[in-house]
Amino acid sequence: MTTTEPATIATATATTEPTTTATTEPTPAPKPVGPREAYREALAALAERDERVLCLDSDMGGLDTSFGGRFPERYVSTGIAEANLFTVSAGLAARGLRPYAHTMATFAATRAAEQLKLDVVGTGLPVRVVATHAGLSAAHFGSTHYCLEDLAVTRALHGLTVVVPADAREIGPALAALHELDGPSYLRLGRSATPPVHAGDVPPFRLGEAVTLRAGNDVTLVACGPLPVHFALVAADRLAAEGIAARVLQIHTLAPFDEAATAAAAAETAGIVTVEEHRPQGGLGDAVAQVVAAHAPRPVLRVAVTGPLPGLVDDHTGLLAATGMSPEAVHAAALRVLGLAPPAAARPKPPAPIPSTAPSIASPTAPTTTGTPSEGRPS
């Protein structure tokens, strides 16, 4: 008898791997471009097109690599010696070159004010002074690096073109416009990135012409500089929500000043609030008040850095708020202007248009000098 073993059936057990769901990490927002980075890129592009461009550095940090690495024969370090920086620049300009002299704003307008006045502006030579860390943008360095007087000094120097871009995207067009001038100029920049002012394309940059960022016929906000323009726009949006149409004028060229746009704004609205990262004296507020008093008398209130500076090191916006500058301060000043102004029917008619042109200054001859390097400084 044959015995049959029961059949053994092998069963394969499938092992199922756990399903992995691919996750997509959100793309980080691009890091905002700071004014110094935008400027260095624009200067290098300018140097590619024009061999006359020279970079004179007072150990500002970054220029030695961004410009000096690409154009070593056109990079000169004078060290931390701002008076020498301006005199050397004037000598090079007298030889037909286009020097760009770089330092911090407080040193450009105070420490080397005599050389700025005599060697650069007094000769009418095409030196481009590029002043960074303006206003309170170097707040972390303390009071030695605050610069709240430079616009008063530079406005008083006849023949000096003074430009203050409102954001990083405006720096390139501003630099291109200044490069075409035959005379001296002062470009005021901050230190770190600030909110963009222009939502779309940057409007054409024309020296001496104000830019209307918001239309409105109730009150005018006139602002100069990155955070002041941003504060004015924030305040204008708040006023709009309250039924008040605020005109916002951006002043990127403080000298020559757009008198026509300022006079028209004064005549067509209840009054003006000026906004600037500077002391109330000598800067934008004075420029506006001079025009308004002469052509269309209206209330002019100034939002600026006022009172004693706090005896502490703070961040940029914190220090501004502590010294009277914020969107809330601009909003409150606008409401006050509306309360001070006469009724619309009682206002004088708009004045005749005022011509506004940018200067073109011939370049005389000046002696050539040389400079020496020294130790670097924090940026």
Summary of the structure (lengths in Angstrom):
residues: 379
radius of gyration: 27.7
end to end distance: 102.8
largest distance: 132.0
contacts: 1255
relative contact order: 0.14
helix: 36%
strand: 15%
